[in-house]
Amino acid sequence: GISGISIVLMKTDRPWRALGTQPRSEIVVSSLMSDLGFSCCCPSYKLVTVHRGKKRESVVPFINSYVFARFDLDAETWHQVMGVNGVNRILIGQVTDDEILKLRQQVGDDTGILSYEVKRILRRINVGDQVVLGSGVFAGTDGVVESVDDDLQIGGIKIALLGREIVVNQPLAWCEKSAPAVDDG
């Protein structure tokens, strides 16, 4: 009916609002909101993980538990938005176009490829960190991170083996930061 047409006609003149979502439902909520005719933004990126030697790529939200959508906050729209499966709340206030643009730029617009700066911020293991390998052939071995490949999520870890120092490439997921040795002297 007519209400269906008015929903589809919602354009960029409406303010951006932040929606709180259930965990791991951000992408689904964004899709459902888009199906209802809302302009949505769910910044997401491609995450590459290595599990048992196999590389796996998945799309994950850049901001957990939030989706952004354009709409006026009237009673009818409030009920419609809150009726979307996975939406927990509508946050008070508005999000600016500049903030949405900045989010989109950080995740490579629609490519889902994070910028180098953002990858570096999100990375928990960095060059120079002392780590302990938690899995694989070298499990339990201490080392120092020599290099990091953000795309493959692999680090070059310098370890001591057979009286020599060698660099082994290991998945970052297998690396746990270890506390630096405390000098008591």
TORKOL-4160 file (C-alpha; in steps of 0.2 Angstrom, whole numbers, padded with zeros to 4 digits, m for minus):
185
<pt num="1" X="0000" Y="0000" Z="0000"/>
<pt num="2" X="0005" Y="0018" Z="0002"/>
<pt num="3" X="0015" Y="0015" Z="0018"/>
<pt num="4" X="0026" Y="0003" Z="0008"/>
<pt num="5" X="0029" Y="0016" Z="m0005"/>
<pt num="6" X="0034" Y="0029" Z="0008"/>
<pt num="7" X="0047" Y="0017" Z="0015"/>
<pt num="8" X="0055" Y="0014" Z="m0002"/>
<pt num="9" X="0056" Y="0033" Z="m0005"/>
<pt num="10" X="0066" Y="0036" Z="0010"/>
<pt num="11" X="0082" Y="0044" Z="0003"/>
<pt num="12" X="0097" Y="0053" Z="0009"/>
<pt num="13" X="0088" Y="0068" Z="0017"/>
<pt num="14" X="0084" Y="0057" Z="0032"/>
<pt num="15" X="0097" Y="0058" Z="0046"/>
<pt num="16" X="0108" Y="0043" Z="0050"/>
<pt num="17" X="0104" Y="0034" Z="0066"/>
<pt num="18" X="0114" Y="0020" Z="0075"/>
<pt num="19" X="0105" Y="0004" Z="0079"/>
<pt num="20" X="0110" Y="m0008" Z="0093"/>
<pt num="21" X="0109" Y="m0026" Z="0087"/>
<pt num="22" X="0111" Y="m0043" Z="0094"/>
<pt num="23" X="0129" Y="m0050" Z="0093"/>
<pt num="24" X="0134" Y="m0057" Z="0076"/>
<pt num="25" X="0118" Y="m0051" Z="0068"/>
<pt num="26" X="0124" Y="m0035" Z="0061"/>
<pt num="27" X="0125" Y="m0040" Z="0042"/>
<pt num="28" X="0108" Y="m0049" Z="0043"/>
<pt num="29" X="0100" Y="m0033" Z="0051"/>
<pt num="30" X="0108" Y="m0022" Z="0038"/>
<pt num="31" X="0101" Y="m0033" Z="0024"/>
<pt num="32" X="0083" Y="m0034" Z="0032"/>
<pt num="33" X="0083" Y="m0015" Z="0034"/>
<pt num="34" X="0088" Y="m0013" Z="0016"/>
<pt num="35" X="0074" Y="m0025" Z="0010"/>
<pt num="36" X="0062" Y="m0013" Z="0019"/>
<pt num="37" X="0069" Y="0002" Z="0009"/>
<pt num="38" X="0080" Y="0010" Z="0022"/>
<pt num="39" X="0097" Y="0016" Z="0017"/>
<pt num="40" X="0109" Y="0006" Z="0028"/>
<pt num="41" X="0128" Y="0006" Z="0032"/>
<pt num="42" X="0135" Y="m0009" Z="0040"/>
<pt num="43" X="0154" Y="m0007" Z="0038"/>
<pt num="44" X="0162" Y="m0024" Z="0036"/>
<pt num="45" X="0178" Y="m0031" Z="0030"/>
<pt num="46" X="0185" Y="m0048" Z="0024"/>
<pt num="47" X="0194" Y="m0057" Z="0038"/>
<pt num="48" X="0206" Y="m0071" Z="0033"/>
<pt num="49" X="0210" Y="m0084" Z="0045"/>
<pt num="50" X="0220" Y="m0100" Z="0044"/>
<pt num="51" X="0214" Y="m0115" Z="0053"/>
<pt num="52" X="0222" Y="m0132" Z="0052"/>
<pt num="53" X="0232" Y="m0126" Z="0037"/>
<pt num="54" X="0217" Y="m0120" Z="0027"/>
<pt num="55" X="0214" Y="m0102" Z="0023"/>
<pt num="56" X="0196" Y="m0096" Z="0026"/>
<pt num="57" X="0189" Y="m0079" Z="0021"/>
<pt num="58" X="0173" Y="m0072" Z="0030"/>
<pt num="59" X="0165" Y="m0055" Z="0031"/>
<pt num="60" X="0164" Y="m0048" Z="0048"/>
<pt num="61" X="0157" Y="m0031" Z="0054"/>
<pt num="62" X="0169" Y="m0017" Z="0058"/>
<pt num="63" X="0159" Y="m0012" Z="0073"/>
<pt num="64" X="0151" Y="m0025" Z="0083"/>
<pt num="65" X="0133" Y="m0024" Z="0088"/>
<pt num="66" X="0129" Y="m0008" Z="0078"/>
<pt num="67" X="0121" Y="m0004" Z="0061"/>
<pt num="68" X="0118" Y="0013" Z="0054"/>
<pt num="69" X="0102" Y="0017" Z="0044"/>
<pt num="70" X="0093" Y="0033" Z="0038"/>
<pt num="71" X="0076" Y="0037" Z="0045"/>
<pt num="72" X="0066" Y="0050" Z="0054"/>
<pt num="73" X="0062" Y="0045" Z="0072"/>
<pt num="74" X="0043" Y="0045" Z="0072"/>
<pt num="75" X="0031" Y="0032" Z="0080"/>
<pt num="76" X="0027" Y="0022" Z="0065"/>
<pt num="77" X="0046" Y="0021" Z="0059"/>
<pt num="78" X="0051" Y="0017" Z="0077"/>
<pt num="79" X="0039" Y="0002" Z="0077"/>
<pt num="80" X="0045" Y="m0004" Z="0060"/>
<pt num="81" X="0063" Y="m0003" Z="0065"/>
<pt num="82" X="0061" Y="m0011" Z="0081"/>
<pt num="83" X="0051" Y="m0025" Z="0073"/>
<pt num="84" X="0067" Y="m0030" Z="0063"/>
<pt num="85" X="0074" Y="m0047" Z="0069"/>
<pt num="86" X="0090" Y="m0043" Z="0078"/>
<pt num="87" X="0087" Y="m0025" Z="0082"/>
<pt num="88" X="0089" Y="m0022" Z="0101"/>
<pt num="89" X="0088" Y="m0003" Z="0102"/>
<pt num="90" X="0089" Y="0014" Z="0093"/>
<pt num="91" X="0102" Y="0025" Z="0100"/>
<pt num="92" X="0098" Y="0043" Z="0104"/>
<pt num="93" X="0105" Y="0056" Z="0093"/>
<pt num="94" X="0111" Y="0056" Z="0075"/>
<pt num="95" X="0127" Y="0051" Z="0066"/>
<pt num="96" X="0134" Y="0063" Z="0053"/>
<pt num="97" X="0137" Y="0060" Z="0035"/>
<pt num="98" X="0155" Y="0064" Z="0038"/>
<pt num="99" X="0156" Y="0050" Z="0051"/>
<pt num="100" X="0148" Y="0037" Z="0040"/>
<pt num="101" X="0160" Y="0043" Z="0026"/>
<pt num="102" X="0175" Y="0040" Z="0037"/>
<pt num="103" X="0169" Y="0023" Z="0042"/>
<pt num="104" X="0167" Y="0018" Z="0024"/>
<pt num="105" X="0184" Y="0024" Z="0020"/>
<pt num="106" X="0192" Y="0014" Z="0034"/>
<pt num="107" X="0185" Y="m0002" Z="0027"/>
<pt num="108" X="0189" Y="0002" Z="0009"/>
<pt num="109" X="0172" Y="0008" Z="0004"/>
<pt num="110" X="0162" Y="m0006" Z="m0003"/>
<pt num="111" X="0177" Y="m0017" Z="m0006"/>
<pt num="112" X="0178" Y="m0024" Z="0012"/>
<pt num="113" X="0197" Y="m0022" Z="0011"/>
<pt num="114" X="0204" Y="m0013" Z="0027"/>
<pt num="115" X="0216" Y="0002" Z="0024"/>
<pt num="116" X="0234" Y="m0002" Z="0030"/>
<pt num="117" X="0232" Y="0010" Z="0044"/>
<pt num="118" X="0216" Y="0002" Z="0051"/>
<pt num="119" X="0224" Y="m0016" Z="0049"/>
<pt num="120" X="0239" Y="m0010" Z="0059"/>
<pt num="121" X="0227" Y="m0003" Z="0073"/>
<pt num="122" X="0217" Y="m0019" Z="0074"/>
<pt num="123" X="0232" Y="m0030" Z="0074"/>
<pt num="124" X="0236" Y="m0037" Z="0091"/>
<pt num="125" X="0253" Y="m0043" Z="0087"/>
<pt num="126" X="0266" Y="m0031" Z="0080"/>
<pt num="127" X="0284" Y="m0031" Z="0074"/>
<pt num="128" X="0296" Y="m0032" Z="0089"/>
<pt num="129" X="0283" Y="m0041" Z="0101"/>
<pt num="130" X="0289" Y="m0055" Z="0111"/>
<pt num="131" X="0277" Y="m0070" Z="0109"/>
<pt num="132" X="0275" Y="m0088" Z="0113"/>
<pt num="133" X="0268" Y="m0100" Z="0100"/>
<pt num="134" X="0253" Y="m0109" Z="0106"/>
<pt num="135" X="0250" Y="m0121" Z="0092"/>
<pt num="136" X="0259" Y="m0130" Z="0078"/>
<pt num="137" X="0276" Y="m0139" Z="0078"/>
<pt num="138" X="0284" Y="m0125" Z="0088"/>
<pt num="139" X="0270" Y="m0124" Z="0101"/>
<pt num="140" X="0278" Y="m0118" Z="0118"/>
<pt num="141" X="0293" Y="m0109" Z="0109"/>
<pt num="142" X="0297" Y="m0091" Z="0113"/>
<pt num="143" X="0301" Y="m0079" Z="0099"/>
<pt num="144" X="0301" Y="m0061" Z="0093"/>
<pt num="145" X="0290" Y="m0055" Z="0079"/>
<pt num="146" X="0301" Y="m0050" Z="0064"/>
<pt num="147" X="0287" Y="m0047" Z="0051"/>
<pt num="148" X="0268" Y="m0047" Z="0049"/>
<pt num="149" X="0258" Y="m0050" Z="0033"/>
<pt num="150" X="0241" Y="m0042" Z="0037"/>
<pt num="151" X="0233" Y="m0050" Z="0022"/>
<pt num="152" X="0237" Y="m0068" Z="0026"/>
<pt num="153" X="0238" Y="m0065" Z="0045"/>
<pt num="154" X="0255" Y="m0073" Z="0046"/>
<pt num="155" X="0270" Y="m0067" Z="0056"/>
<pt num="156" X="0288" Y="m0071" Z="0054"/>
<pt num="157" X="0294" Y="m0076" Z="0071"/>
<pt num="158" X="0312" Y="m0077" Z="0076"/>
<pt num="159" X="0315" Y="m0092" Z="0087"/>
<pt num="160" X="0330" Y="m0101" Z="0093"/>
<pt num="161" X="0332" Y="m0119" Z="0086"/>
<pt num="162" X="0347" Y="m0130" Z="0087"/>
<pt num="163" X="0358" Y="m0117" Z="0093"/>
<pt num="164" X="0354" Y="m0105" Z="0079"/>
<pt num="165" X="0341" Y="m0091" Z="0077"/>
<pt num="166" X="0329" Y="m0094" Z="0062"/>
<pt num="167" X="0313" Y="m0085" Z="0056"/>
<pt num="168" X="0298" Y="m0096" Z="0055"/>
<pt num="169" X="0281" Y="m0091" Z="0047"/>
<pt num="170" X="0267" Y="m0094" Z="0059"/>
<pt num="171" X="0248" Y="m0089" Z="0059"/>
<pt num="172" X="0246" Y="m0074" Z="0070"/>
<pt num="173" X="0232" Y="m0083" Z="0079"/>
<pt num="174" X="0245" Y="m0095" Z="0086"/>
<pt num="175" X="0255" Y="m0081" Z="0094"/>
<pt num="176" X="0252" Y="m0075" Z="0111"/>
<pt num="177" X="0261" Y="m0060" Z="0118"/>
<pt num="178" X="0273" Y="m0064" Z="0132"/>
<pt num="179" X="0278" Y="m0052" Z="0145"/>
<pt num="180" X="0296" Y="m0045" Z="0143"/>
<pt num="181" X="0308" Y="m0051" Z="0155"/>
<pt num="182" X="0310" Y="m0040" Z="0171"/>
<pt num="183" X="0328" Y="m0035" Z="0175"/>
<pt num="184" X="0330" Y="m0037" Z="0194"/>
<pt num="185" X="0347" Y="m0030" Z="0193"/>
